[in-house]
């Protein structure tokens, strides 16, 4: 992820159990952090200079100060935490526990889990609407994109997508969610209003990473191999 000023880039080194901070002016490492074992995904709070990262093996969420690079606190959220989203006000962090069935709701002020939202199983990645109401989660047990209404604290729709959904991203207007499918070697596009999907086969193996160009002019999907 890119820091709030655009100068620093944060990357996870999974096997080295490190987060590396890169200075984009020199493209040299500015700092190396060890927030936990096997760091996976990251997100930056919009209300302050805090980087959150999930640790796959240790089952934790870590909060890191962007200003100092120090780990502020860590918290166990569940088995194999992966996808992560931060509420617009920074008061909540949503963590997909890929080794189970739940999304943990973390109160960043109290520094504790204050709720768990049950999914169909093996939740992997998350995306949050700009207003903070809708949380989208890819789940691998039944290959679904699940739509969570955070005002109700539960899944309100479960949309079938290509097999093995992984990374997801919202369109600019938030009408669609794009889903990279690992086992399906495809891209699924979910209309969140109609709650229906279409799938486009891709000439890649094991769709995994995904990023959307501003304005949705291009969608980039990476394969695993």
LOKOL-841594 format. One line per field, with one value per residue: residue number from 1; residue in three letters; x, y, z of N, C-alpha, C, O in turn. Coordinates in steps of 0.001 Angstrom, whole numbers, plus 524288, in hexadecimal, padded with zeros to 5 digits. Example, Ala and Ser with C-alpha at 12.3 -4.5 7.8 and 13.67 -1.06 7.14 Angstrom:
REM residues 2
pos: (1|2)
code: (ala|ser)
n.X: (83386|83232)
n.Y: (7E9C6|7F736)
n.Z: (81E78|81BA8)
ca.X: (8300C|83566)
ca.Y: (7EE6C|7FBDC)
ca.Z: (81E78|81BE4)
c.X: (83390|83264)
c.Y: (7F31C|8001E)
c.Z: (81E78|81EBE)
o.X: (8379C|83461)
o.Y: (7F309|80472)
o.Z: (82111|81F67)
This chain:
REM residues 225
pos: (1|2|3|4|5|6|7|8|9|10|11|12|13|14|15|16|17|18|19|20|21|22|23|24|25|26|27|28|29|30|31|32|33|34|35|36|37|38|39|40|41|42|43|44|45|46|47|48|49|50|51|52|53|54|55|56|57|58|59|60|61|62|63|64|65|66|67|68|69|70|71|72|73|74|75|76|77|78|79|80|81|82|83|84|85|86|87|88|89|90|91|92|93|94|95|96|97|98|99|100|101|102|103|104|105|106|107|108|109|110|111|112|113|114|115|116|117|118|119|120|121|122|123|124|125|126|127|128|129|130|131|132|133|134|135|136|137|138|139|140|141|142|143|144|145|146|147|148|149|150|151|152|153|154|155|156|157|158|159|160|161|162|163|164|165|166|167|168|169|170|171|172|173|174|175|176|177|178|179|180|181|182|183|184|185|186|187|188|189|190|191|192|193|194|195|196|197|198|199|200|201|202|203|204|205|206|207|208|209|210|211|212|213|214|215|216|217|218|219|220|221|222|223|224|225)
code: (unk|unk|unk|unk|unk|unk|unk|unk|unk|unk|unk|unk|unk|unk|unk|unk|unk|unk|unk|unk|unk|unk|unk|unk|unk|unk|unk|unk|unk|unk|unk|unk|unk|unk|unk|unk|unk|unk|unk|unk|unk|unk|unk|unk|unk|unk|unk|unk|unk|unk|unk|unk|unk|unk|unk|unk|unk|unk|unk|unk|unk|unk|unk|unk|unk|unk|unk|unk|unk|unk|unk|unk|unk|unk|unk|unk|unk|unk|unk|unk|unk|unk|unk|unk|unk|unk|unk|unk|unk|unk|unk|unk|unk|unk|unk|unk|unk|unk|unk|unk|unk|unk|unk|unk|unk|unk|unk|unk|unk|unk|unk|unk|unk|unk|unk|unk|unk|unk|unk|unk|unk|unk|unk|unk|unk|unk|unk|unk|unk|unk|unk|unk|unk|unk|unk|unk|unk|unk|unk|unk|unk|unk|unk|unk|unk|unk|unk|unk|unk|unk|unk|unk|unk|unk|unk|unk|unk|unk|unk|unk|unk|unk|unk|unk|unk|unk|unk|unk|unk|unk|unk|unk|unk|unk|unk|unk|unk|unk|unk|unk|unk|unk|unk|unk|unk|unk|unk|unk|unk|unk|unk|unk|unk|unk|unk|unk|unk|unk|unk|unk|unk|unk|unk|unk|unk|unk|unk|unk|unk|unk|unk|unk|unk|unk|unk|unk|unk|unk|unk|unk|unk|unk|unk|unk|unk)
n.X: (8034C|80139|80633|80035|8047D|808AD|81320|817A4|817E2|811DC|814CC|8122A|81A15|81887|81D3F|825F3|821B9|82055|81DAD|82094|824A4|824EB|82BF6|82734|82C91|836CB|83655|83A08|83ADD|83502|83256|83098|8273C|82232|81720|8120C|81016|81166|80C99|8018E|7F8A1|7F669|7F1C3|7EEF7|7EB61|7E1F7|7E07B|7E950|7F753|7F8F8|7FC9F|7F6DD|7F896|7F6E3|7FA43|7FD14|80072|8019D|7F7D1|7F45F|7F133|7F839|7FB83|80234|80A49|80B24|8113F|81997|81C32|81B28|81577|80939|80149|7FC96|7F31F|7EBB7|7E3BE|7DF45|7DFAD|7E94B|7E90C|7E634|7E1A6|7DEF2|7D88D|7D69F|7CE5E|7C85A|7C93C|7D11A|7CF4C|7CC99|7D180|7D0DA|7D29A|7D547|7D4B5|7DB16|7DC78|7D38F|7C63B|7C31A|7C24C|7C9B0|7C66F|7CCD5|7CF02|7D5FA|7D8AA|7D682|7DC55|7D9A6|7D282|7C5BF|7BD73|7B87F|7B65A|7AF59|7B276|7B0E5|7B97E|7C772|7CB0E|7D1B0|7D5BD|7D30E|7CAE5|7C721|7BC48|7BC11|7B5F6|7B622|7AE8D|7ACA7|7B289|7BA4A|7BD4C|7C58D|7C33F|7C808|7C467|7BA94|7BB99|7B86E|7B468|7B243|7A925|7A910|7A13C|7A4BF|79F29|797F5|79DEE|79F92|79FDB|79953|797E5|79C14|7A3C3|7A5D6|7B24F|7BD98|7C57C|7CCCF|7CE71|7D66F|7DDBE|7D6C4|7D07D|7CAA6|7C2F6|7C491|7BB48|7B67C|7AEF1|7B143|7B811|7C449|7C9C7|7D43B|7D6AC|7DC1B|7DC47|7D582|7DA39|7D796|7D029|7C683|7BB48|7B3AA|7A72E|7A33E|799C3|791F4|79525|799AD|7A25D|7AC3E|7B566|7C232|7CA98|7D86E|7E504|7ECE2|7F38A|7EDCA|7E87A|7EB5E|7EFE3|7EA99|7E7B1|7E194|7E15E|7E0A3|7D433|7D11B|7D4D5|7DBFB|7DE2C|7E668|7EB49|7F24B|7F8FA|7FB85|803CF)
n.Y: (7FB5C|8092E|8140A|81F1D|8289A|825E4|82456|81B9C|80DC9|80227|7F517|7E768|7DD3F|7D120|7C701|7CA68|7CEFD|7D9DF|7E7A3|7F03D|7FD34|805BD|81019|81805|81F6D|81CA1|8120E|80B25|80313|808AC|805CB|7FA71|7F21D|7E99A|7E4C8|7DB95|7CDA1|7C91D|7D1E7|7D69A|7DD22|7EB20|7F79E|80538|80E7D|81872|820E3|82317|8215D|8159B|808BC|7FCDC|7EF3B|7E1D9|7D5AF|7C994|7BFB4|7C157|7C4A6|7CEE9|7DCBC|7E806|7F4E3|7FF4A|80A3E|813F9|81CB7|81A86|81046|80896|7FD61|7FE9E|7F903|7EBCB|7E1F7|7D694|7D12B|7C898|7BC36|7BB7F|7C685|7CF4D|7D65B|7E428|7EF9E|7FD31|8057D|811A7|8195E|81573|80FF7|8059D|7F92B|7EF6C|7E225|7D74F|7CA84|7C109|7B69C|7B316|7B624|7C037|7CE6B|7D6F1|7E16E|7EC5B|7F52B|8003D|8077D|80350|7FABB|7F013|7E473|7E657|7E1CE|7D77E|7D38B|7CA57|7C284|7BB2E|7B4EB|7B366|7BE2A|7C7B9|7D14A|7DF33|7EA75|7F778|80021|80DF0|813BD|80DC5|8067A|7FCFE|7F0DB|7E8E1|7DBBE|7D1B9|7C442|7B78F|7AD75|7AB34|7B08D|7BBBC|7C93B|7D09E|7D947|7E259|7E92E|7F2B9|7F884|7F1C2|7E988|7DFD2|7D5EA|7D915|7D643|7CC65|7C9E3|7C1AC|7BF1C|7BD82|7B1D8|7B11B|7BBBA|7C6D3|7D1C0|7DDD4|7E952|7F5F7|7FCB2|809B4|80F89|80953|80247|7F88F|7ECC6|7E792|7DB1E|7D2D1|7C613|7BAD3|7AF83|7AF27|7B48D|7BEA5|7CAC7|7CFDE|7D807|7DF2D|7E43B|7EC8F|7F0D2|7EB55|7E1ED|7D9A5|7D21F|7D204|7CA6C|7CAEA|7C3A5|7C265|7C38F|7BF5B|7B8C2|7B4F5|7BE6E|7C8EF|7D2B9|7DFDA|7EC20|7F865|801BB|80FA9|814D0|80C05|808E4|80137|7F441|7ED56|7E0BE|7D74F|7CB1C|7BF23|7B8F4)
n.Z: (80000|7FE18|80503|80BEF|8082D|7FEED|7FDAA|80275|80115|804F6|806F3|80862|80D2C|80C94|80F2D|81467|81CDC|81DE1|81C5C|812B3|81109|806D2|8011B|7F7C2|7F23E|7F18B|7F04A|7F78B|8030D|80E15|817D5|81FD9|824C3|82EDC|830B7|83374|8318C|824D5|81E16|81704|8118E|8100C|814C9|81518|81E8C|81CAE|82300|8287E|82A89|829F2|8277B|82484|82598|8222A|827EE|8239C|82814|832FC|8356F|83701|837B3|834FF|83919|833E1|8358C|82C43|82CB1|833A9|831DC|838FF|83F36|84445|84948|84A8E|84729|848E9|83F3E|83A77|83379|829F3|825A4|81B2A|811CA|81306|8175E|819E8|82128|81CCD|824AA|82A8C|833A8|833BE|82FF4|82689|825A5|81E1A|8217C|81C70|81EA8|82317|8253B|826C1|826BF|82DAF|83605|8399A|843C9|84330|84A8C|8546E|852E6|8512C|84D7E|849DF|8455E|83CFA|8302C|829C5|81EBF|81297|81295|8130D|81141|809B5|80433|80579|802E3|8049A|80480|80164|8082C|810D2|81336|80DA4|80D0D|80585|80302|7FEDC|7FE43|7FFAE|8017A|7FD07|7F409|7F2EE|7F23B|7FCC7|80250|80BE8|81488|81C5D|8236C|826EA|829C0|824E8|81AA2|80F21|80512|7FC27|7F212|7E75C|7E1A9|7D910|7DACF|7E66A|7EACC|7ECBC|7EE24|7EEDD|7E9A4|7E99E|7DFF3|7DAA2|7DBD1|7E2DD|7E014|7DC6E|7E00C|7DE46|7DC74|7DE34|7DA0C|7DEED|7DD82|7D553|7CD6D|7C9B5|7C86D|7D005|7CF8D|7D796|7D8CB|7E1F5|7E46C|7DECE|7E223|7DCB9|7D47E|7CA5E|7C32E|7BE40|7B6C3|7B842|7B24B|7B8FE|7C37B|7CF1D|7D40B|7DC44|7E14B|7E076|7DAF7|7D8F2|7CF0D|7D07A|7CDA4|7C8CA|7BF38|7BCED|7C1A8|7C968|7CA9D|7D165|7CFD4|7D6FB|7D3F6)
ca.X: (80000|80404|80528|7FCCC|8071F|80A75|818D0|8194A|81506|8123E|8142C|812DE|81DA3|815D2|820B9|8299E|81EAB|821C0|81B5E|824B2|822FB|82846|82BE6|8266E|83034|83BC4|83515|83D24|837F6|835B2|83149|82EBE|82430|820A2|81243|81030|811E3|80F03|808ED|7FEC5|7F644|7F70A|7EE36|7F06E|7E6F1|7E15F|7E028|7EE3C|7FBC6|7F983|7FC7A|7F518|7FA33|7F548|7FE66|7FAAF|801D4|800AD|7F248|7F3ED|7F10D|7FBFB|7FB20|80783|80A8F|80DDD|81508|81E3B|81D63|81AC7|81098|80661|7FEA1|7FAED|7EE59|7EA0C|7DE94|7DD2F|7E359|7EB18|7E6C7|7E84F|7DF98|7DE5A|7D66B|7D632|7C9DD|7C9EC|7CAB3|7D58B|7CDED|7CBDD|7D471|7CE35|7D6A1|7D34E|7D7B2|7DAC4|7DC81|7CE9E|7C164|7C168|7C50C|7CA18|7C5B3|7D086|7CEAF|7DB76|7D996|7D6B3|7E03F|7D792|7CE71|7C0A5|7B963|7BA07|7B23A|7AFD4|7B215|7B01C|7BE2A|7CC7D|7CB3C|7D714|7D6F2|7CED2|7CAC0|7C34C|7BA35|7BE18|7B2CC|7B702|7AA10|7ACB2|7B777|7BA2A|7C10B|7C5E4|7C369|7C9E0|7C1DC|7B662|7BCC6|7B487|7B56B|7AE35|7A81E|7A7C0|79F30|7A715|79B41|7952C|7A1D6|79EF8|79FC4|7940F|797B1|7A07A|7A384|7A990|7B655|7C0F8|7C79C|7D186|7CF14|7DA9D|7DDBE|7D23B|7D0F8|7C5F5|7C355|7C4C8|7B613|7B4DC|7AA98|7B32F|7BC9D|7C75F|7CBA7|7D802|7D583|7E0E7|7DB69|7D27A|7DD77|7D3C6|7CE93|7C0DE|7B982|7AEC3|7A3F0|7A19D|7943F|78EDE|7973C|79AB7|7A7BE|7ADE2|7BAD1|7C555|7CF42|7DD4B|7E955|7F0E1|7F2CD|7ECE6|7E7C5|7EC4A|7EFF2|7E71C|7E77D|7DE53|7E354|7DCBE|7D083|7CFC6|7D66F|7DECD|7DE4D|7EB12|7EAE9|7F71E|7F88E|7FEF3|80883)
ca.Y: (80000|80E20|8175B|823A3|82CC5|823CA|823A1|8167C|80928|7FE04|7EFE1|7E317|7D8F9|7CCED|7C310|7CCF4|7D127|7DF5F|7EBA6|7F3C9|80276|8078C|815A1|81816|82316|819E8|80C88|8082A|80234|80C9D|80360|7F511|7F122|7E432|7E522|7D66B|7C95A|7C8A8|7D61A|7D5D4|7E1B4|7F009|7FBF0|809F1|81166|81D7F|8251A|823CA|81E81|81052|80471|7F7ED|7EAAE|7DCCA|7D1B6|7C492|7BB69|7C29F|7C5BC|7D3FF|7E1C9|7EB98|7FA6D|80167|80FDF|81582|820C7|81871|80AF7|804FB|7FA80|800EE|7F4CD|7E73E|7DFAD|7D1C7|7D1CF|7C39C|7B8D4|7BD2C|7CB6D|7D0D9|7DB49|7E820|7F4A9|800F5|808F1|816FD|81C64|812ED|80DA4|80001|7F636|7EA83|7DE52|7D23F|7C61D|7BD4B|7B145|7B1DE|7B7C0|7C557|7D366|7D952|7E717|7EE2D|7FA91|801E2|80A97|7FF9D|7F6C4|7EADD|7E292|7E79A|7DEEA|7D3DB|7D2E5|7C521|7C208|7B5C9|7B1E1|7B4B9|7C384|7C8B8|7D6D3|7E2CB|7EFB9|7FA7B|804AB|812EB|81597|80A50|80320|7F7E9|7EDFE|7E494|7D7BC|7CCFE|7BF8E|7B358|7A867|7AA77|7B41D|7BFDF|7CE77|7D194|7DECC|7E31C|7EE45|7F37C|7FAA5|7ED30|7E5F2|7DA8F|7D538|7D9D7|7D3E6|7C8FA|7C995|7BDE5|7C113|7B951|7AE8F|7B2D4|7C16C|7C8EB|7D76C|7E09B|7EF03|7F8C4|80062|80F1F|8112B|80576|7FF17|7F34C|7EA9F|7E425|7D6B2|7CF56|7C0A5|7B7B4|7AA6D|7AFEE|7B73C|7C22C|7CF83|7D075|7DD64|7DEE4|7E8E6|7EC52|7F250|7E6E3|7DD63|7D59C|7D261|7CFB6|7C8AF|7CB3B|7C056|7C53B|7C074|7BF10|7B477|7B615|7C3F7|7C9E8|7D84E|7E2F7|7F1BD|7FB27|806DB|813BF|81569|806C4|8081B|7FC42|7F0FA|7EA11|7DBF0|7D43E|7C57F|7BD0B|7B6C4)
ca.Z: (80000|7FDE2|8097C|80AF2|80544|7F9F0|7FD7D|8044B|7FF66|808DC|804AF|80C12|80BE3|80F52|81175|817EC|82130|81E37|81914|810FB|80F88|80295|7FFB8|7F21A|7EFC8|7F0A6|7EFB4|7FB43|807E2|81225|81CE0|81FC3|82978|82FDD|833B3|834FD|82E3F|81FA3|81CE7|81214|80F22|812DE|813AB|817F1|82093|81A1B|826D4|82B3F|82846|82C10|823C2|826C9|82292|8244E|8282B|82264|82B9A|8387D|8362C|8397E|83517|83768|837CD|83385|834D8|8277A|82E0F|83653|83022|83D67|83FF8|848A3|84C10|84785|84937|84653|83CDB|838B7|830B3|824CF|823C6|81616|80FDA|8170B|815C9|81E30|8208A|81B73|8294B|82D15|838A8|83319|82C0D|8255A|82456|81C49|8239E|8181D|8209E|825AE|822A3|8288B|82637|832E1|83645|83D91|84597|84361|84F45|858CE|8516B|85222|849F0|84C28|842A6|838D8|82C47|82781|81911|810E3|813B7|810B1|80F37|8081C|80369|806AE|800AA|8079A|801C4|80356|80C8C|8153F|81479|80B11|80CE9|801BE|804A0|7FBA4|80182|7FC4D|8026B|7F92E|7EFAC|7F307|7F430|800A4|80349|81165|8161A|82185|82707|828FE|82BCB|822CD|814FE|80D0A|7FFDF|7FAEA|7EC5B|7E524|7DE18|7D72B|7DEFD|7E91A|7EAC7|7F008|7EEB5|7ECE0|7E984|7E80A|7DBA0|7DC69|7DD82|7E6BE|7DE19|7DB63|7E2C5|7DAE7|7DF96|7DBAD|7DB7E|7DEE3|7DB04|7D098|7C97D|7C760|7CB1F|7D098|7D071|7DA87|7D928|7E76F|7E4D0|7DD04|7E4EF|7D8DE|7D292|7C56C|7C3A0|7B988|7B6EE|7B753|7B04C|7BD0B|7C72B|7D4A0|7D515|7E1CB|7E26D|7DD33|7DC08|7D527|7CD87|7D172|7C965|7C6F8|7B9CD|7BCA8|7C657|7C905|7CDB1|7D124|7D0C5|7DB06|7D1A3)
c.X: (80370|80267|8021E|7FF5A|808E3|81047|81A77|81594|81607|81133|81501|816B3|81BC9|81995|824C9|826FF|82009|81E22|81FB3|8224B|826E0|82797|82B8B|829E6|8354E|83B0B|838D6|839F2|83929|83528|82F7E|82C1F|822FD|81BB5|81039|81227|80EB0|80AEE|80686|7FCFC|7F6E8|7F2CC|7EFD4|7EB7D|7E6B4|7E16F|7E548|7F273|7FCAC|7F8EF|7FAC8|7F6CA|7F87B|7F9CB|7FBFC|7FBA1|80077|7FAFA|7F128|7F332|7F4EE|7FAEF|80098|80739|80D96|81224|81A12|81FE2|81D03|81575|80DF4|803A6|7FD6C|7F645|7ED12|7E480|7DC11|7E147|7E463|7E86A|7E960|7E640|7DE65|7DC35|7D5D2|7D191|7CBAC|7CB9B|7CF33|7D44F|7CD45|7CF8E|7D1B6|7D238|7D420|7D6DE|7D73F|7DABD|7D777|7C9F8|7BFFF|7C4D0|7C50A|7C96F|7C8FE|7CF90|7D44A|7DCAC|7DA22|7DAC7|7DE6C|7D383|7C929|7BC2D|7BBA4|7B555|7B320|7AF0D|7B125|7B501|7C2E7|7CC73|7D0DB|7D870|7D224|7CF56|7C646|7C16C|7BC1A|7BB02|7B33A|7B290|7AA9A|7B222|7B6C9|7BE8D|7C101|7C669|7C465|7C70A|7BDB4|7B715|7B885|7B711|7B0F6|7ADF5|7A62E|7A5D3|7A10D|7A35B|79815|798EC|7A15D|79F25|79A24|79383|79CAA|7A025|7A785|7AD4F|7B9A0|7C3C4|7CCA6|7D258|7D349|7DA21|7D8DD|7D34D|7CBE2|7C6F7|7C32C|7BF84|7B39D|7B00E|7AC39|7B7A4|7BF42|7C9F7|7CF6C|7D725|7DA4B|7E028|7D876|7D577|7DA3B|7D32D|7C89F|7BFA3|7B415|7AC1A|7A191|79C00|790B2|7905C|79795|7A043|7A835|7B3AD|7BD79|7CA09|7D41C|7E193|7EDF2|7EFB9|7F1FA|7ECAE|7E81A|7EC09|7EC80|7E771|7E483|7E0A6|7DF26|7D944|7CEE5|7D13B|7D93C|7DE4E|7E2E7|7EA8F|7EFF7|7F5EA|7FC73|80402|80875)
c.Y: (804D8|8117C|81C3B|8280A|82B00|822CA|81E14|8122A|804CB|7F8C2|7EBC2|7DF20|7D44C|7C92E|7C568|7CF4C|7D6E6|7E2BC|7EF7A|7F8F4|80485|80D69|815FC|81C16|8206A|81429|8091D|8076C|8066B|80A3D|7FDCD|7F3EA|7EB5B|7E43F|7DFF2|7D262|7C8FE|7CCF4|7D56F|7DAF9|7E683|7F3E8|8008A|80CCD|816C2|82208|82610|82045|8192B|80C5D|7FF88|7F377|7E5AB|7D8F3|7CC42|7C072|7BC98|7C40A|7CB10|7D879|7E540|7F121|7FCBF|8074A|8111D|8197A|81E8B|81312|806F8|80252|7FC93|7FCD1|7F05B|7E4BA|7DABA|7D27E|7CCA9|7C09F|7BAD5|7C227|7CD28|7D632|7DF1B|7ED28|7F811|8048B|80E7E|81A53|819F0|81021|807B4|7FDE5|7F0F9|7E6B1|7D927|7CDF2|7C17F|7B79B|7AFAA|7B3B3|7BD75|7C9D9|7D5D6|7DF36|7E916|7F3ED|7FC77|80539|80700|7FB5D|7F142|7E97B|7E36E|7E4C6|7DB3C|7D314|7CDBA|7C54A|7BC50|7B275|7B36D|7BA2F|7C527|7CE85|7DA2C|7E7D7|7F294|7FF2B|809B6|814FF|81211|806B1|7FD96|7F592|7E952|7E0C9|7D337|7C853|7BAD7|7AE2B|7A73E|7ADEF|7B841|7C52C|7CFA3|7D764|7DF5F|7E8B3|7EF28|7F61B|7F646|7E926|7E06A|7DA99|7D5C3|7D7AF|7D0BC|7C7B4|7C5A1|7C090|7BC72|7B69F|7B0D7|7B8AC|7C337|7CEDB|7D9D8|7E676|7F161|7FC13|805EE|810FC|80D6E|80254|7F967|7F1D8|7E6D7|7DFF9|7D360|7C9CF|7BD2F|7B293|7AAF6|7B28C|7BB65|7C720|7CF95|7D629|7DD15|7E431|7E8E6|7EE1D|7EDC8|7E1DC|7D8A0|7D648|7D03A|7CE68|7C8CD|7C79F|7C38D|7C18C|7C0A9|7BA59|7B6A5|7BBF0|7C523|7CFB6|7DB56|7E8A9|7F45B|80082|80AF4|8149E|8104C|805C5|802F7|7F978|7ED45|7E56B|7D8E4|7CE8A|7C3C9|7BAF0|7B7C1)
c.Z: (80000|80285|8080E|807DB|7FFE1|7F9AB|7FED9|80280|80352|80646|808E4|809DC|80F0F|8120E|8151E|81CAF|82227|81ADB|817C2|80F3B|80B8F|801BC|7F9C6|7EF51|7EE5C|7EF4D|7F2E2|8003D|80BEA|81793|81C0C|824F7|82A03|83338|835BC|83123|8293D|81EA1|8177D|80FA2|81292|8114C|81712|819A3|81DFD|81DF7|829AE|8291F|82ABE|827A9|826A6|8233E|8254D|823F6|827DD|82693|83149|8398E|83874|8359F|837F2|83589|8381B|832A1|82FD8|828B6|83047|83460|83475|83D90|844DF|84BF2|8484B|84A41|84636|8443A|83B48|835A8|82B2D|822D8|81EB6|8146C|81437|814A7|81AA6|81D26|81F5E|82023|82C56|83222|83873|82EF5|82B68|82330|822CA|81E56|81FE8|819E1|8233B|8228D|823A7|826B1|82BA6|8326C|83ACF|83EC8|84663|84826|85404|857E3|852D1|84DFD|84C8C|84963|83E9C|83539|8297D|82191|817B2|81183|81083|80E3C|80E23|807AF|8045B|8038D|80352|8046B|80456|807F4|81158|81690|81268|80B01|80944|80312|800C1|7FF44|7FE04|7FD16|7FE4E|7F461|7EF1E|7F40C|7F7E9|801E7|808DA|8122F|81BB2|82560|82986|82B49|829D3|81CD5|81315|80786|7FF08|7F518|7EA5A|7E152|7DC44|7DBB7|7E139|7E924|7EE98|7F078|7EC4B|7ECFE|7E796|7E33B|7DDCE|7DE75|7E173|7E50F|7DD7C|7DF13|7DF0A|7DE4C|7DC5B|7DDAD|7DAAF|7DBF9|7D5E1|7CC39|7C6B0|7CA9D|7CB54|7D1CB|7D2E1|7DA83|7DEA4|7E83B|7E33F|7DFDA|7E15B|7D6CF|7CD10|7C603|7BE50|7BA15|7B5A2|7B56F|7B414|7C071|7CCA2|7D5C3|7DAE1|7E328|7DEAC|7DED4|7D79B|7D40F|7CEA7|7CCB5|7C6EF|7C141|7B8FA|7C1E3|7C5B3|7CCB4|7CD09|7D236|7D4DC|7D8C3|7CBCA)
o.X: (807F3|7FDC9|8017D|7FCA1|80A6A|8122E|81E3D|810D0|81A7E|80D32|8181D|8168A|81D43|8191F|826D5|8299E|820C9|81BD9|82230|81E73|82B86|82337|82F2E|82A21|837D0|83EAB|83A87|836B1|83DB1|83732|82D26|82E78|822C9|81C06|80D09|81578|809E5|80646|80932|7FF82|7F7CD|7F08A|7F1D2|7E7DB|7EAB6|7E252|7E58E|7F155|800A3|7F547|7FCF8|7F677|7F898|7FCC5|7F937|7F7F0|7FE68|7F970|7ED78|7F465|7F4F5|7F9A3|80347|8043D|81213|8162F|81E53|8245A|81E65|81178|8102B|803AC|7FD43|7F58F|7ED52|7E100|7D74B|7E5C7|7E0C3|7E5CB|7EE19|7E8BF|7DD02|7DDDA|7D4AE|7D0E5|7D00A|7CEFF|7D0EE|7D7D8|7CD61|7D09C|7D069|7D4E8|7D12D|7DB7F|7D38A|7D928|7D716|7C9BD|7BC15|7C961|7C0E7|7CB96|7C811|7CF55|7D70A|7E136|7DDB7|7DC7A|7E13B|7D163|7C830|7B7A4|7C024|7B0F7|7B73B|7AB7B|7B0AA|7B4BD|7C27A|7CDAE|7D45C|7DBDC|7CDB9|7D393|7C21B|7C48C|7BD8F|7BD28|7B0F9|7B2B4|7A92F|7B5DA|7B32A|7C2F6|7BCDB|7C993|7C1ED|7C741|7BD56|7B3A0|7B579|7BB41|7AC68|7B1F0|7A22B|7A86F|79F2A|7A446|795CD|7975B|7A293|79EA8|7969B|78F2B|7A0DD|79CB2|7AC28|7ABB8|7B896|7C455|7D03B|7D68B|7D3A1|7D679|7D70D|7D68D|7C928|7CB49|7C1C9|7BF4B|7AF33|7AD6A|7A902|7BA8E|7BCC3|7CC13|7CDF7|7D6E8|7DC46|7E318|7D8E0|7D394|7DA28|7D556|7C604|7C27F|7B06B|7AE6A|79E42|799B2|78CEF|78D63|79609|7A295|7A507|7B67E|7BB4D|7CD39|7D3ED|7E1AE|7F253|7EB6B|7F515|7F03F|7E575|7E86F|7EB92|7E778|7E4DF|7E1C6|7DA86|7DB27|7CBAA|7CF1F|7D8E3|7DE0D|7E336|7E986|7F1BA|7F24D|8002E|80812|80C1A)
o.Y: (804B0|811C4|81D66|82AF2|82E34|8209C|81C0E|812D2|803D6|7F80B|7EC7B|7DDD7|7D398|7C84D|7C2B7|7D159|7D891|7E0E6|7F1AF|7F910|80504|80F69|8146B|81C20|821C1|811A4|804ED|80AB6|80795|80C4E|7FC8B|7F4A4|7E885|7E3D0|7DFD9|7D388|7C89E|7CBC9|7D3DF|7DCF6|7E620|7F38A|7FFD5|80D76|8194B|82681|8298B|81C98|8184A|80C99|7FE31|7F3DE|7E548|7D8F4|7CA92|7BDF6|7B940|7C495|7CBB8|7D80A|7E56D|7F1FE|7FC3F|8091B|80F7E|8199A|82060|81175|8026D|804A8|7FC54|7FD12|7F10F|7E543|7DAB4|7D431|7CC56|7C245|7BBBD|7C209|7CC93|7DA2B|7DD8E|7EEC1|7F627|8066F|80FF0|81DB2|81C1B|80E1A|80516|80070|7EE64|7E7DA|7D6DE|7CDC6|7BE72|7B429|7AB60|7B2F1|7BF5B|7C93F|7D6B2|7E1AD|7E7AF|7F72C|7FA8C|805BE|80791|7F8BC|7EE3A|7ECE4|7E186|7E54D|7DBC8|7D217|7CCE4|7C7D9|7B900|7ADAE|7B49D|7BAC1|7C41B|7D071|7D84B|7E94B|7F057|801DB|809BA|817B6|81338|80412|7F9DB|7F7FC|7E638|7E263|7D11E|7C85C|7BA36|7AACC|7A2DF|7AE3E|7B844|7C58C|7CFA4|7DA07|7DD2B|7EC74|7ECA3|7F5F2|7F6F6|7E5C9|7DCB4|7DEAD|7D33C|7D74F|7D224|7C4D2|7C627|7C3D4|7B7FC|7B8DC|7B24A|7BA7C|7C161|7D0CA|7D821|7E856|7EF1A|7FE0B|806B9|813B9|80E41|7FFFE|7F5DC|7F52F|7E354|7E121|7D15A|7C8EB|7BCAD|7B167|7A799|7B2CD|7BBA2|7C7A1|7CF61|7D8C8|7DB04|7E822|7E59F|7ED09|7EC88|7DE16|7D449|7DA77|7CD10|7D0F4|7C708|7C873|7C706|7BCF5|7C1F7|7B834|7B9C9|7BE1F|7C2AA|7D170|7D9A7|7E9E5|7F2BE|8037B|809E2|81518|81039|8023D|800A0|7FBF0|7EA66|7E613|7D7FC|7CD46|7C691|7BB1C|7B637)
o.Z: (801AA|803D4|8036E|80529|7FCA2|7F5D3|7FCA9|8026B|804D5|803B5|80C7D|8053B|81395|816C2|81889|82028|8269A|8170B|81B3A|80C58|80CB1|801A7|7F70B|7EA84|7EA7B|7ED65|7F13A|8018B|80D05|81B68|8180A|8291A|82622|837FF|83955|82DD9|82962|81E58|813CF|80C0F|81747|80D11|81B64|8168E|81D34|81C72|82CFD|8263A|82D51|8248C|82AB8|81E76|82A18|8202F|82B6A|82866|8340F|83E14|83B77|830FC|83CC0|830FD|83C10|82F53|82F41|8261B|82EFE|8351B|833B0|83C3E|84922|850BF|8438A|84EFB|84168|8470D|83ACD|83548|82826|81ED0|81E06|8157A|8188C|8106D|81EE9|818C7|820C4|81FA2|83044|834B0|83C7C|82B04|82F3F|81F5F|825D4|81D0F|8202B|816ED|8255E|81DCF|8219B|82551|82DF1|82EE6|83F51|83B3D|849D6|849A5|8572C|85B89|85547|84B58|850DA|84AE8|83D02|836F9|8271F|81F9C|81B25|81107|80BDF|8099F|81142|80A76|80418|801D0|8042E|801F0|808EB|80B4B|8156F|81A97|81517|80925|809DE|80420|7FF84|802E3|7F9F0|7F9AA|7FC56|7F10D|7EB66|7F662|7F65C|80279|80A53|810B2|81F55|82A18|82DB4|82E58|82CA1|81A55|81523|8057F|800E7|7F366|7EB82|7DE2B|7DDBD|7DFEF|7DE5C|7E7A8|7F306|7F2EC|7E82F|7F000|7E458|7E27A|7E257|7E268|7E32D|7E855|7DDF4|7E0F0|7DCE8|7E276|7D83E|7E265|7D655|7D85A|7D278|7C7CE|7C1E2|7CEE2|7C74A|7D4A2|7D08E|7DC02|7DFDA|7EC4F|7E5F8|7DFFF|7E2BB|7D74D|7CB54|7C8F6|7BA67|7BD96|7B24F|7B6DB|7B293|7C04B|7CE89|7D824|7DE0B|7E5D6|7DA44|7E37A|7D318|7D7AB|7CDE1|7C84F|7C35F|7BEC5|7B4CA|7C601|7C1DA|7D15A|7C8A7|7D51F|7D614|7DB54|7C90D)
